[in-house]
Amino acid sequence: AEAANEASAADKTAPAAEEQPKEEPLEDIVGDEILGMHLTVRNKVDNKYVTRPERPKDRSSRPLRWTLEYSIEEIPAQSAKRIYQSIQTRRKKALKSDSDDRSNQWRQMWQGKLQDMS
């Protein structure tokens, strides 16, 4: 009876197999062959962090004190595989040719005005 209760409790908490996203195996990656890295770059101008270094508005002759800070961290192999797989999925979806979807995207881009303009 306890085993039946545990099984029914597990059924309630775990999503059904058809609900879980199906992950295609990465055929071109064997073991830990993939290397993922996370690059962080920060610009610092006059000891202040900025998104993008720009010339001063007064165009003074004083040079900018611009420094570039960066760090590189390795991503664990499992995370790198998952990221790589999602990139492959997005790429396949983006490159998939669907004429109905393509015409809808074209229409949305012009907001339906192209036909009126011609």
N, C-alpha and C positions, 0 to 999 in steps of 0.2 A: 504494500500500500504506500509505503514511503517513497519507493522508487517511482510509482505512478504520480505522486504529488510533486516530486522533484522534476519529473519530465514535463508535467503540465505547467509548472512554474517556469521552466526553461522555455517552453513554447510561447508563453506570454511575453517574456522579456526579449527573446531573440527575434529579429525580423525574419520573415519567411524568405526562403531562398530566392523566390522570384522578385522580392522587393529589394534585395541587395543589388547594388550595381555590379554588373559583370565586368571583371577586369580581364582584358585580353593578355595572354602571356607575352612578355617581351622576348621575342625570338632572337633579337640581335644582342642581348645582354646575357652573359653567362657569369654566374657567381657575383663577385663584387667588381666587375670590370668597369662600372660606371664611376665617374668622379664628378661630384657636384660641388660647386663653390659659391659662396655668397660674398659679393663684393659690396662694400659700403664706401662711398666717396663723399667727403664733406669739404666745401669751400669755406675758407676763412679769410675775410678782408678786414684789415685793421683790428684784429683780435675779436671780430664778430662773425658768427656763422651766417652765411648767406646762401640763398638758393643758386644764384648765378652772380659771378663778379661782373661789375659794370664800371665804366669810367665815371668819375665824379661829374656832377652836372655843371660845376663851375669850370670844368676843363683845366683845372690847375696843373701846373707842371710837376707837382709832387707825384711820384710813382706810387702805385697801390702796393700795400704790403699784403700780398696774396699768398696764402699757403694752401696746400692741398693735403688733406688727411685722408688716409684710406686704411681699410682693414679687409683681410681676406680670411674667411672661415670655411672649413670643409664641412659639407653637408653629409650626414650619415648615409651610407649606401642605400638603405631601405627608403629613406625620404627622397634621395636622388632618383631612384627607380620610379617612385610614385609620381614625382614631378615630370620626369621624362615621359612616362606613360600618358599623363594628362596633356602634355605638349603634343604628342603624337595624335591623340584623339582630337584635339582642337584643330590640328593641321589637316587631318582627314576630313573633318567637318567643313573647314573653310575651303578646301580644294574640291569638295564634292560638287558635281555639276547637276543642279536641279533647275530646269528651265522655268518652272512656275515660280520657284523661290527667287530666281534671278530677276525675273520680270517684276515681281513684287518689290524687290530691293531697288530696282531701277526707278519704279514708280514712286516709291517712298522718297528716294533721293531728290527727285524733282517735285515732290508733293503733288503729283498729278497735273502740274502746270505745263509740262512739255507739249502735250497735245493741244492745249489752248494757245500756246505761243506759236505753233506751226500753222 
